[in-house]
Amino acid sequence: MTLRTLIYGARQIVTVTRNNDEKFLCGKDMQAIGIIKSDVVGLSLMIENENIIAIGTDDDIARQFEGIEVDKKIDASGCCILPGFVDAHTHPIWAGDRVHEYAKKLAGATYMEIMREGGGIGFTVEKTKLATDKELLVSLVARLKRMLQAGTTHVECKTGYGLEWSDELRLLKLLEQARSHVSIGISITYCAAHAIPKNRTAEEMTEDIVNKQIKALKKFIDSKEINVNDIDVFCEKGVYDIEQSRRILLAGKEIGLGINFHGDELNYTGSAEMGADIGARAISHLECISDDGIRAMASAKTFAVILPHTGYLLRIEMPPVRRMIDAGVPVALGTDANPNAFSSAMSISMNLACVLCHMSLEEALVAATINSAAALGISDKYGSLEVGKKADLIICRCPSWEHIIYQFGDHTHLILYVLKHGAIVYVKAK
């Protein structure tokens, strides 16, 4: 059965890429995004089943599909159509909150000081252990729905608040279940190496993850009980060192997982150089990256996933994004949604990236769409509006696309529709 949806009357259609060969953009190309705009005639986008099949003026599309039945029409008069956002870094499954730690941070406590006191990730791990499966699933789905309403159509979801295998497996299974409860695309990242459990050493956990957890994980992946895409580790002073991180990441790579990890966040660790060397697809944070690390990532085309909300909250120096872009590092963007950095709207992350990381509006949009999709290995289907790609898009009520970034925190007013695979999954109440 063929289902066709026509979106018509738009003022702008932001394709992001300019041709079908562009799987990501870096350097100066991040400024030269594809935009179709007209103040004279309306613009249309035709969807057949899940895919975009035509983009053009209203008249051109009407002539092209004359006599062909259209099942649904969406009036986008005066609106802008953009690709759905791709959030390249989140930790969305947890219980409890850390609002008490927020107050400590405002008083000057550092992230690692709070962790050493038993707070931070360890605190959330304990709260998550105590929660029921139903409680975790309900809160997870609620967070994912808020992301969807804020224009995110695909999201990377990490575990990491389990650490021990039985708890990690529970989180992986709940993330898998969430797919049937919310119409958002999900890429799952296994992140048992997020912190060190109580009464364990980093070396003991490295051995456990490499020799036990990853082998057990492979059986669940092979049986198709869960679909896991990437492996992550928190490569940081006082957590997992560079060699432990390398061993964990390579063990994941051996079972077919992509390498996508936390590096060079609070201290320089050499994560960028190591990640580029072992074929990492993406490295997140990178506030303390070295010049050698920038060159290594540029050469390997390893994605830098920038998380400005986290640096903003922790009051730490932002990653050197301008130097990264100028060097040719492909830059992506994420919210880092978690109980430490409580935000789920990519439009806010884009605004912070512009203000705090000195990115242009165009660079921020590229980082939140095609490059974030590429950082997750899915830019062949997502991240831009092109014929043949999945119809993941948002329709915004604004005179130009820049307003989704410019109107800080006002995305709930601007976003009228969110479509996932051609189906309407959110409509703003009138």
Solvent accessible surface area in square Angstrom, and as a share of the most:
residue,aa,sasa,rsa
1,M,205,0.91
2,T,60,0.35
3,L,91,0.45
4,R,50,0.18
5,T,16,0.09
6,L,25,0.13
7,I,0,0.00
8,Y,73,0.28
9,G,14,0.13
10,A,1,0.00
11,R,88,0.32
12,Q,15,0.07
13,I,0,0.00
14,V,0,0.00
15,T,17,0.10
16,V,0,0.00
17,T,3,0.02
18,R,116,0.42
19,N,72,0.37
20,N,88,0.45
21,D,123,0.63
22,E,27,0.12
23,K,90,0.38
24,F,66,0.28
25,L,5,0.02
26,C,29,0.18
27,G,16,0.15
28,K,186,0.79
29,D,67,0.35
30,M,0,0.00
31,Q,87,0.39
32,A,43,0.33
33,I,19,0.10
34,G,8,0.08
35,I,58,0.29
36,I,66,0.33
37,K,132,0.56
38,S,25,0.16
39,D,132,0.69
40,V,139,0.80
41,V,67,0.39
42,G,19,0.19
43,L,3,0.01
44,S,1,0.01
45,L,0,0.00
46,M,2,0.01
47,I,1,0.01
48,E,53,0.24
49,N,71,0.36
50,E,71,0.32
51,N,52,0.27
52,I,1,0.00
53,I,49,0.25
54,A,5,0.04
55,I,39,0.20
56,G,16,0.16
57,T,40,0.23
58,D,40,0.21
59,D,86,0.44
60,D,64,0.33
61,I,5,0.02
62,A,65,0.50
63,R,156,0.57
64,Q,112,0.50
65,F,26,0.11
66,E,141,0.63
67,G,85,0.82
68,I,72,0.36
69,E,130,0.58
70,V,34,0.20
71,D,72,0.37
72,K,99,0.42
73,K,131,0.55
74,I,4,0.02
75,D,79,0.41
76,A,0,0.00
77,S,72,0.46
78,G,33,0.32
79,C,6,0.04
80,C,0,0.00
81,I,0,0.00
82,L,0,0.00
83,P,1,0.01
84,G,3,0.02
85,F,0,0.00
86,V,2,0.01
87,D,0,0.00
88,A,1,0.00
89,H,0,0.00
90,T,0,0.00
91,H,4,0.02
92,P,0,0.00
93,I,1,0.00
94,W,5,0.02
95,A,19,0.15
96,G,44,0.42
97,D,74,0.38
98,R,10,0.03
99,V,102,0.59
100,H,79,0.35
101,E,4,0.02
102,Y,103,0.39
103,A,61,0.47
104,K,90,0.38
105,K,15,0.06
106,L,89,0.44
107,A,93,0.72
108,G,53,0.51
109,A,31,0.24
110,T,72,0.42
111,Y,26,0.10
112,M,28,0.13
113,E,71,0.32
114,I,4,0.02
115,M,38,0.17
116,R,171,0.63
117,E,126,0.57
118,G,43,0.42
119,G,12,0.11
120,G,2,0.02
121,I,2,0.01
122,G,29,0.27
123,F,55,0.23
124,T,2,0.01
125,V,8,0.04
126,E,71,0.32
127,K,82,0.35
128,T,3,0.01
129,K,82,0.35
130,L,146,0.73
131,A,12,0.09
132,T,74,0.43
133,D,69,0.36
134,K,153,0.65
135,E,100,0.45
136,L,0,0.00
137,L,25,0.12
138,V,90,0.52
139,S,33,0.21
140,L,0,0.00
141,V,16,0.09
142,A,41,0.32
143,R,27,0.10
144,L,0,0.00
145,K,92,0.39
146,R,113,0.41
147,M,2,0.01
148,L,10,0.05
149,Q,83,0.37
150,A,5,0.04
151,G,0,0.00
152,T,0,0.00
153,T,1,0.01
154,H,14,0.06
155,V,0,0.00
156,E,0,0.00
157,C,0,0.00
158,K,1,0.01
159,T,0,0.00
160,G,0,0.00
161,Y,4,0.01
162,G,1,0.01
163,L,4,0.02
164,E,45,0.20
165,W,53,0.19
166,S,84,0.54
167,D,27,0.14
168,E,0,0.00
169,L,24,0.12
170,R,54,0.20
171,L,1,0.01
172,L,0,0.00
173,K,77,0.33
174,L,3,0.02
175,L,0,0.00
176,E,41,0.18
177,Q,87,0.39
178,A,0,0.00
179,R,77,0.28
180,S,100,0.64
181,H,98,0.44
182,V,12,0.07
183,S,59,0.38
184,I,9,0.05
185,G,13,0.12
186,I,10,0.05
187,S,6,0.04
188,I,0,0.00
189,T,0,0.00
190,Y,2,0.01
191,C,0,0.00
192,A,0,0.00
193,A,1,0.01
194,H,8,0.04
195,A,4,0.03
196,I,47,0.24
197,P,20,0.12
198,K,147,0.62
199,N,159,0.82
200,R,77,0.28
201,T,75,0.43
202,A,22,0.17
203,E,74,0.33
204,E,83,0.37
205,M,0,0.00
206,T,0,0.00
207,E,72,0.32
208,D,19,0.10
209,I,0,0.00
210,V,34,0.20
211,N,69,0.36
212,K,138,0.59
213,Q,1,0.00
214,I,3,0.02
215,K,125,0.53
216,A,25,0.20
217,L,0,0.00
218,K,82,0.35
219,K,147,0.62
220,F,42,0.18
221,I,39,0.20
222,D,88,0.46
223,S,65,0.42
224,K,176,0.75
225,E,100,0.45
226,I,4,0.02
227,N,79,0.40
228,V,10,0.06
229,N,53,0.27
230,D,2,0.01
231,I,0,0.00
232,D,1,0.01
233,V,0,0.00
234,F,3,0.01
235,C,0,0.00
236,E,1,0.01
237,K,144,0.61
238,G,69,0.67
239,V,10,0.05
240,Y,0,0.00
241,D,75,0.39
242,I,48,0.25
243,E,91,0.41
244,Q,20,0.09
245,S,0,0.00
246,R,64,0.23
247,R,86,0.31
248,I,1,0.00
249,L,0,0.00
250,L,63,0.32
251,A,13,0.10
252,G,0,0.00
253,K,93,0.40
254,E,149,0.67
255,I,36,0.18
256,G,67,0.64
257,L,8,0.04
258,G,16,0.16
259,I,4,0.02
260,N,1,0.00
261,F,1,0.00
262,H,7,0.03
263,G,1,0.01
264,D,0,0.00
265,E,8,0.03
266,L,38,0.19
267,N,51,0.26
268,Y,120,0.46
269,T,33,0.19
270,G,11,0.10
271,S,0,0.00
272,A,0,0.00
273,E,46,0.20
274,M,5,0.02
275,G,0,0.00
276,A,15,0.12
277,D,103,0.54
278,I,14,0.07
279,G,48,0.46
280,A,6,0.04
281,R,67,0.24
282,A,0,0.00
283,I,0,0.00
284,S,1,0.01
285,H,4,0.02
286,L,0,0.00
287,E,16,0.07
288,C,44,0.27
289,I,12,0.06
290,S,31,0.20
291,D,74,0.38
292,D,83,0.43
293,G,0,0.00
294,I,7,0.04
295,R,144,0.53
296,A,29,0.22
297,M,0,0.00
298,A,12,0.09
299,S,100,0.65
300,A,52,0.40
301,K,80,0.34
302,T,1,0.01
303,F,11,0.04
304,A,0,0.00
305,V,1,0.00
306,I,0,0.00
307,L,1,0.01
308,P,0,0.00
309,H,23,0.10
310,T,2,0.01
311,G,1,0.01
312,Y,123,0.47
313,L,24,0.12
314,L,24,0.12
315,R,161,0.59
316,I,54,0.27
317,E,147,0.66
318,M,30,0.13
319,P,6,0.04
320,P,27,0.17
321,V,2,0.01
322,R,80,0.29
323,R,120,0.44
324,M,0,0.00
325,I,3,0.02
326,D,111,0.58
327,A,49,0.38
328,G,14,0.13
329,V,0,0.00
330,P,0,0.00
331,V,0,0.00
332,A,0,0.00
333,L,0,0.00
334,G,0,0.00
335,T,0,0.00
336,D,5,0.03
337,A,6,0.05
338,N,10,0.05
339,P,9,0.05
340,N,15,0.08
341,A,0,0.00
342,F,121,0.50
343,S,15,0.10
344,S,28,0.18
345,A,7,0.05
346,M,0,0.00
347,S,3,0.02
348,I,38,0.19
349,S,0,0.00
350,M,0,0.00
351,N,22,0.11
352,L,13,0.06
353,A,0,0.00
354,C,25,0.15
355,V,98,0.56
356,L,57,0.28
357,C,4,0.02
358,H,127,0.57
359,M,8,0.03
360,S,29,0.19
361,L,62,0.31
362,E,47,0.21
363,E,1,0.01
364,A,0,0.00
365,L,0,0.00
366,V,0,0.00
367,A,0,0.00
368,A,0,0.00
369,T,0,0.00
370,I,0,0.00
371,N,0,0.00
372,S,0,0.00
373,A,0,0.00
374,A,10,0.08
375,A,1,0.00
376,L,9,0.05
377,G,49,0.47
378,I,30,0.15
379,S,9,0.06
380,D,83,0.43
381,K,100,0.42
382,Y,25,0.09
383,G,5,0.05
384,S,3,0.02
385,L,1,0.01
386,E,14,0.06
387,V,78,0.45
388,G,56,0.54
389,K,10,0.04
390,K,38,0.16
391,A,0,0.00
392,D,7,0.04
393,L,0,0.00
394,I,0,0.00
395,I,0,0.00
396,C,0,0.00
397,R,107,0.39
398,C,8,0.05
399,P,69,0.44
400,S,29,0.19
401,W,3,0.01
402,E,50,0.22
403,H,38,0.17
404,I,2,0.01
405,I,3,0.01
406,Y,149,0.57
407,Q,49,0.22
408,F,116,0.49
409,G,37,0.35
410,D,55,0.29
411,H,22,0.10
412,T,86,0.50
413,H,85,0.38
414,L,2,0.01
415,I,0,0.00
416,L,32,0.16
417,Y,46,0.17
418,V,0,0.00
419,L,0,0.00
420,K,17,0.07
421,H,53,0.24
422,G,10,0.10
423,A,55,0.42
424,I,49,0.25
425,V,44,0.25
426,Y,45,0.17
427,V,74,0.43
428,K,55,0.23
429,A,90,0.69
430,K,241,1.02
